[in-house]
Amino acid sequence: MGCREDMIMVKAEELKRYQVVGKIFDKNINQQEAASLLGITDRQVRRLVRRVRFEGERGVVHRSRGRKGRRRIAEAVRVRILDLYKERYQGFGPTLASEKLWELDHVRVSDETLRLWLITEGLWTAGRRGKLKDRSWRARKDKFGEMVQMDGSHHAWLEDRGPKLVLMGYIDDATSTFHGNFFEYEGTKPAMGGLRSYAGQYGLPGQVYLDKHSTYKNNNKRCANWTFEDKESLTQFERACRQLGIEVIHANSPQAKGRIERVFRTLQDRLVKEMRLRGIKTLEEANRFLEEYLPKFNAKFAVEARLAGDFHRPVDRSIKIDEILSVQVEHVLRNDRTVLHDRKLYQVLKKTRARRVVVFEYLDGQMAVKHDGSRLPFKAIEQRPVPVPALKPPHKFKRRNWQYRRKNSPWGGRFLPLKKVAIGN
């Protein structure tokens, strides 16, 4: 057997050409017939015959095979790029890493070239897509603001540099325009705060598409008339959306709101690394960075709506949005004009005949007590009065007409059952 250098790797088309040229040498066909058989001109056939006559099997192989391309990136540049990746962009995907190399280091390399380099060096593993479930496809909405998908993403956004945060995100269904804010937890006030921020920038959307988290949907049904009527109480967020004229739609599965789920996966990859490069450590810094980052993110990933126009409704002055986007709880006003709210006692300072009042908790931390839309002055009772224990009256013994009499026991000090004997007998 010959050495490896003598081995010739040919394609099926090249093998066909070599066999046809062999038929020409054997004078089974002429050059015109060979040209018709191979689909090339007579001149190309004569050139091919001449090359096979002097080079043999190598005559049908393309001359550029095995040669290094003239436009290939130099080895020194390849080594520098891989060193930068190991130093600054460890864990970055090839697409994001190629963008950051050009943006920060002014080194241009395509994402596919970088992907092959990283796989060769063992720095990146190509992912495998799982088998997709059979689900019905839903088309995008036609106009911007017609429907937004909302959710909260729990993730180590600051990694080990700061506290764990939740990204409350809104993405437009027609254009994929994303808006979000970081909060310490996912709950009623963060959901309202995210909606307040979205409405301040874009306006009020027509619909909000979200899941069945307990913040957004009350899953405990309260029956008004047992077995006859089944009513469902609203959560604070649903109540606020109804007052703002926003329709709330609850998804039955995460795949139903896949647009917000996919953008969260993208942000968990890109945004985390962007904040790592900036050294962001606190909630306030993360929200300030979002104001700078999201316009660039939307310019890159947002698409045009099918129909022109904006479906958002402006926040009119007549809409008391801060009043609506607040936690409102109804309580009983006690006879001493005190209200028990969130395990704290509050004293209403104004005389009123109201039997029930509503306590408002605003997003900025302030509180209000109202009755029929009117504010009632109040103050917090810092320390409850300690009840003084009542003195017990002295025990009075009643005179009885009988007393107990014991008999002497013959069993070493044990007593027999008592007998009731009337006094005077």
C-alpha positions, 0 to 999 in steps of 0.5 A: 500500500502507498503512503497517505500522500499518494491517496487521492480523494475524488468526488463523484463528478470527478470520478465520472469525468475520469471514466469518460476520459478513459473511454476516449483513450480506449477510442470507445467515444470521441471528444464531441460525445464526451462533451455531450455526456459530461455537459461541458464544451469540446475545449474543456474536454481537450484540456481535461484529456491533456491533464489526465494524459500527463498527471493521471488521476490527479488531472480530474481533481481541482487544483485549489483542493488542499491549498490554503485560501488567500482570504483566510485569517492569519494564524496570529489573528486567530490566536489573538482572538482565542486569547481574548475570548478566554480572557474576557468572553468566557461562556459567550456564544459565538454570535454575541462574542463576535459582536463584542470583539468588534464593538469593544476590541475592534477585531472583526470575525464572523460568528460561524468562523468563531464557532468553528474555532471554539468547537475545535478548541473545546471552548464551545459545544454545539447544542442539540434541539429536542423533539418539538411537540405538536402545537398549533401556530398563532399568527402575530397581532397586526398592530403595535400595542394590540397585545403584549406578553408579560412575565417575570424571569427569576435568574442570577442576573448579577451572578455572584456580584449582587442580590438575586433579581427578577426581570419583569418584562413586556414584549409587544406581540406584533413587533417584539419590542421589549420593555422591562425593569428589575425588581427584588421579587415577583409580586403585585407591586412589581407587576404594577410597577412594570406596567406603570413604566411600560405605560409611561413610555408607550401607553396602555396596550389593548391586551396583556397575555400572561400566565396563571401565577397567583399574582395575576390570577386567583385560582381559588373560586368563591361560590356565591350560590352553592352549586348554582353560581360560580364566581371568581374574585379578581386579583389586585393586578386584574382589578387594576387592568380592568379599571385601565381598560386592558383585557387580561388573557391567561395562557394555559402553557408556557409555550403559548406565550413563547415570545416572552419566554424566548426573549428571556433566554436571549437576555439571560445569555446577552444581558448577563454578560453585558452587565458583567462587562460593566461590573454592575452590582446593584438593583439601581445600576441594573435598571439604569443600564436597562434604559441604555441597553434596551433601545439597542436591543430592540433596534437589533431584534424588533420587527415591523408590524404587519399593519402601520399604526399604534394601538396604544392608548395614551394615559390621559390626565383623567385616568388616575393611574397612580391611584389605580396601580395601587394595592387596595384592601377593604377593612372594617372601621372599628367603633374606636375608629381604628383599622387593622391592616397588615398586622398594624393598627391605624387610628382615623383622626376624623369623625365618620359614620363609615363602617368600612374603609379602603386602605391604599398602598401606593407604589412609592410606599405611601398609604391612604385611607378612603371612604367613598373616594374621600381621604380620611386623616389617620396616624399609625399607632406605634404601640398598642395599649397594654390591657391592665389585668382586672383584680379578682374579687376575694373568694367567698365560702358558702355555708353548707348544710353538710360536711365530709366525715371519714372513718378510720381505715384498717389498711394502713392510712388509706381512706374509704369513700367519703360520706355526706353527713348532715350537720347536727346529726 
